[in-house]
Amino acid sequence: MSFQVHGKDLLGRIGTIKTKSGAFVTPHMFPVLDPHHRILGREFFDRVGIHAVMTNAYLLKRGLQGLDPVDVHRTLDYPGTVATDSGAYQILEYGRVGVTPEEIVGYQEKINTDIGVILDIPTGFRSDPSRARWTVDETVRRADRALEVITRKDILWVGPVQGGVHLEEVERSAREMAKRDFAIYALGSPTELMETQRYDVLVDMIMAAKRALPTGKPFHLFGAGHPVLFPFLVALGCDLFDSAAYALYARAGRYLTSDGTQLLGDMVEFVCACPACVDASPEEFMRSQGEEADTRLVQHNLWTCFSELRRIREAIRKGRLWELLELRSHAHPSLKECFDRINQYSEILERSTPAVKPHGIFYLGSSSDNRPEKLRFVSKLSGSVEEKRKFALVLPGRWRRPYHEDPRYESVAKAFDDHPKVSICFYSLIWGPVPIELDETFPIAQTEGPDTADPTVLRERAKAISEFLQSQHPKSVILVSDGPYGRAVKAELSRTFAKRTLTVLNGESLKPDAIVKSVERKLVRKA
Ligand SMILES: [Zn+2]
């Protein structure tokens, strides 16, 4: 097996997993198939771009009691990668299953699975700390027993992390599993958190597990199957999901979209143009209820999941996964909460984000302030100016980038760019203070952002500019004030710098030549 990573953004990545039955691209969701009720064929899976599916080895074993094990690819009539679950979810539902951890490992080997899961003990949502501790310990014991009886090394074995909502247990579980050589690591027990929309807790759980797991192995989140969460989960480093939600939702007339679930009965027309929806209406789906409509709804739900995964991969390739999170965070208040919680981990996300991206980024206001590029800018700001100079010339940094090429102030910047006594700093709405030394570094010149903001933001930015200038200890500050932002900077600098230190030139009324002359006069007078 191999897991190769081809692209990264935040903790998200695009990868390829190779199994003995083929390769597939991550992030990927294994649609969970019912082996006794097959409604979709492999042609459909190929069309959608599904190259790995999942089924439940425990249910398969129970359904075929007494019969010889059959190759799972034959049972499902699916030649590609098949992952099998072990029955742990059934333990969560029914308390126990009538199979031993050794039996289910042996059974998965006999049915020739490609990706197998050991029989862990799910912690669940409502376990108290001592129960959580026990499920973690018992899962580790079972992992050791499984590793002893595994004979087939051509199967990728999954090491489940438990601990539930008890983060210290999740981290301990991940640390223990990391010591054992599994091809894939997985986090259990998130389903109820997703159903109750406690995404903030889910974010914490994923981060607690990721902290302790090896970064070079794929990370699977059990039971996640709603496209609305995919961007957030991928951004946190989840590579794999599995779910039967696409089918369960369809049975209840629920139509998945990338920004939420709709009830067929509440819809007048489909906005989706997937092959299942393109010629149809919700009413038709409703009218032909029963097998056919259910199948089409199942198909639509899968198309939606996989087109969202494609969108996420494209966002990673372009370096715009953060933009996708910002967009999706506006789909529902609980997703906003999820996004806000992810913001608390932005320093960790920063470390795995490429320093240079193939495309510029979008600054969309305060929701962009914790993105990796902004954090990096802030951290390198203080060290960016090598030599402290006597005069600070503060110019507007407007929509034209790099700022020193803005036609309105280009000649002013040029006149003093190499002056031994002058350092130039732009005031930018996106970045706050931008010393000319950073003006052409990525992504300052490649970022699209707004040119206006409300007074609170202007004041905040003005404060940052003032703080930066103070750290440079100039003898004299010359501000070219332009527009409301320029006036906010002027107000702030007037508060922090003495009257004789600060000179303000009105950029709106003075021509560039006049500004250059005024600055030159200042330099002579104060030299
Ligand atoms: Zn559709």
Boltz pocket constraint, residues with backbone or C-beta under 6 A from the ligand:
constraints:
  - pocket:
      binder: B
      contacts: [[A, 272], [A, 273], [A, 274], [A, 275], [A, 276], [A, 277], [A, 278], [A, 300], [A, 301], [A, 303]]
      max_distance: 6.0
